[in-house]
Amino acid sequence: MLILISDAFDKSLPEKLSRFGEVTEDKERLSEADVVLIRSKTKADKAYLDSAKNLKLIIRGGVGMDNIDIPYAKEKQIVATNTPHSSAIAVAELAFSLMLSVPNHIVFYDTTTKAGEWQKKTKRTELYGKTLALMGMGNIAKEVAKRARAFGMNVVSYDKYVKESDLAEMKESAADAVRYADYISIHLPLTDETKEMFSKNLFDKMEKAPVIINTGRGKCVSDEDMAAALKEGKVSWYCADVYSAEPLDMASPLLSCENITLTPHVGANSNENLLRIGEEVIQTIDKYVSLGVLK
């Protein structure tokens, strides 16, 4: 068995995988690989899958699988899967860090203090007592909800497939969830239904000019409509770790806005999480060896 590691994983992973067979990071050997490990950088489209003539299993280290043409993989009898449990804590901590940074003016205080200014007149606000709307109620959102409740926030959520939760008050629609939210955290997969869900129509339903945090998928937000909402005061701040195009297009309308905090898709990039992803990858390969998919 040949395992190709196509993107960045923990450096200890190749040695751990060696018990299954040969492990390589040479992308020129794609056509030989039985198993390919990717993260967000590699785009496993039709051309890529056609080039992987021996491929039986492709594993996305992380949650979102929109960089894999899943229907075509299925047509070619290639198993496509992910590591859905590994990244929850890492991404939740980044989402919560971004949420904390805005009312505490962390970037502003740091920049002005280093410049010799003493900006004590700019007052902080608290998360305590504020309402957080979680868009999606999967593993990552659940971890965000736990942290929000510990801070004394009111937590509501909308998820088409989740009707009840011990961690949040579930709402019937996206509009109901965001209507009175002070903060909104996006944890949606990219589907035809969620693509540009955050556009003018939904922004117009928001009563409180919320802070919006997106560590889900960039294309769930219309960049043009978000920029307009920020400039019109319908959204008070936008924090993003994901974008409609990555790396971020320097012509993006988001960059014309002042009230934004941007990070370079690092939600899953904690040392601890890379180790967890590796362990889940090993468990997945073990599973498909036992099923006879891999030999």
N, C-alpha and C positions, 0 to 999 in steps of 0.2 A: 504494500500500500504506500502511495506517495501522498503526503500532506503538504499543500502549498499554503504558507502564511503570507497573504497578499498585502495586509495592512499592519499597523503597529499594534502589537500585543505585548504582554509582559515578557521581558528578556528570558525568563526562566521557562517559558512555555515550550520552546523547541525540544529541550532535553526531556521534559515531562511527556511529550508526545512521542518520543523516539521508541517507546515500547510498542507502538502500533506499526511502525515501519519507518521509512525514510521521510525526513522532514526537510523542506527547502523554503527559502525566501526568494528564490530565483523565479521571477514572473515569466521568464522565457520558457519555463517548463509547464506552463498552464495546460498544454495539450496532454501531458502525461498524468496530471493530478487526479487522484481518486476523490480527495477531499480538499476543498478550498476554504480558508478562513479569511473573512473580510470584516471590515468595520464600515465606516461611512464613506471613506475615500473611493474605494473600488465600486464601479458601477457595473453590476452584473446584468447587462442588457442582452438582447438576442445575439449580437455579434460576439460578446464575451462568452456566452454559454455555448455558442457554436464552436468557438475555439477550444473549449474545454472538452475534448472528444471522449475522455475517459471518466468524466466527472460523475460521481454518484451522490455526493453530499456537499452542500454549501452551507456554511454556518456564518451567520451575521453576529459578530460579537457586539451585542447591544440589543435594543428593543425594536426600533423602526426597521422595516424591511422594504421600504419603498425604493431602495437602490438595487433591488433584485426584481427581474421580470418573472414573478412567481408563476403566472399561467404558462409561460413558455418553458420554465424549468419543469413544471409538472408534465407538460407535453413531451419533454425529452426524458422523462422518468428520472429527473434529478430531485432529490429531497432537498428542500430549502427550509431552513429553520433558524432560530435565533437563540439568544440567552436572556430570556425575559425577566429573570429574577435578579441577575447580578447587579444591574446599574441603579436600582431603585434608590439606595441611600445616597450615592454620589450625586445623582441628578437632583434629588430632593434637597440636598444640602446647598447646592448651587442656587436652585430656585429660591430657597429661603434666604440665602445670603443676599441675593439681588433684591428681594423684597425688603429686607432689613436696611439695605444701603440707601434706599430712596428717602424714607422719612427721617433717617438719621444723617442725611447730607454727607455721607462719608467721603465721596469724591470731592465735593466742594470744600469741606473742612480741610482735607488733606492738601489740596492744591493751594488754597489761600493761606493756610498756616505756613507752608513751605515758602510762600512768596513774601512772608513777613507781615501778613495781615492777621487781624485778631477778630474774626467774624462771629462774635458771641451774640449779636443781635438777631442772627438767623436762627429761629427756634426749631427744634426737633418736634416730631409728633410720634405717638406711640402706636404699636400694633394692637395693644390691649383694647378689647371692646370693638375692634373694627371687624367688618365682614369680608371674608375671603371666599371667592367663588372659584371652585376647581372645575375646569373644563376637562372631563374625563375622570374616571375613578379607578384607574388601574394601579399597578404596584407602586409607581412613583408618586402618583397623586395621594395615595394612602399614607405614604411617608411624610409628604408635605402636610397633610391633614393632622397627623400626630403632633408635628412641631407647632402648627398653628394653634391647636387646642392647648398645648402647653403654654403658649403665650397669651392665652385668654381671648383668642379670636372666635368669632362666630363663623362656622364653616358650612357653606352650602355647595352643592355640586350638581352638574348635569352630565349624565352619561346615558346614551341611548339604550345601553344593555344592562344598566344597573338601576334597580328600582329602590333598593333599601341599603343603608349603610349605618354602621355604628359610629362612623367617624364624621359624617356630614349629613345635613338635611338635603335629600335628593329633590331636585326640581323637575318639572315636567318638560321644560324646554330650555334652550340656551338663553333665550331672552329673559325667562323667569330667573335664571341663575345670576345673570349679570346685572339685573335691573337696579338693585340697591347695593351692589358690591363696592367696597372701598379698594379692594385688591382682587385681581383676577390672575390665576396661574393656569397656563395652557399645557395640557398633557394629553393631546389628541394624536392618534395616528393620522397619516395623510391618506384620505380616501376621496372619492368623488364628492361625498357629502360634506367632508370637513375642509376641502380646499377653499381657501379664502372665506371661511366661515366668519372670520373677523374682518368685516368690511362695513361700509357705511350703514347698511341696514341694521346690523347689530349694535354698532356704536350709537346709533340714534335711540336705542332702547335703554341706554345707560343713564341713570339719574345723577350719579355722583362724581363724574370725571375720574375714574379709577386709575390706579397704577396697574399696568398689565405686564406680566412676566411670561416670556415664552421660552421654555426649554423643551418643547415638544417637536413641532415641525414648522419650519419657516413659511412654507406655502399655505399653512392654515390662516395666515394673515395676509391681507392685501397691503403691500407696502405703500401704495399710493393713497389708499384710504386711511391707513394708520398715520401717515405724515399729515394728511389733512385734518384728522381728528386731533392730533397733537397741537397743530397750529390754531385750531378753532377752540381748544380748551375742552373738547369732549373726552379726551384722555389726558390725564395730567402727566404721566410718565410711561415710557416703554422700555423695558429691559429685555434684551434678546440674546440668546446663545445660539440660535438657529436662524437661517435665512433662506429666502427663495432661491438664491444662488450662492454657492460657497466655493472659494472665499467670497466675502461680501463684495458686491459690485460697488466700486467707488462712485458710480453714478447713481446709486440708490437714492430715492427720495427721502429715505430715513435720515441720511447724513445732512439733510438741510434743516433738521430739527435740533433744538437745543436740549429738550428734555428726554434724552435717551441715554441708556447705559448698555454697552455692547461688549460681549465676550466671544472668543473665536471657536465656538462649538466645543467646549471643554467640559461639558456636564458629566460625561462618563470618564474623564481622564484623571481619576485619582489613582494613586499607587495601589490602594487597597482594592479598588474596583477592577483594575486590570488583572489582579490575582484571582478575584472571584470569577471574572469572565473566563479566564483560563481553566479554572476548575469546572465550570459549567460546560465548556467546550469538551473537556475530557469525558465528562459524564455522557454527553451527547454522542460522542464517537463510540464509547463503550456500548451505549444502547443500540446503535445501528450495527455494530459488530455482532452483538448477541442476536439481533433480528436477521442476520445473514445478508444485510444490504452491503456490508463491507467485509472484506477478507484480508 
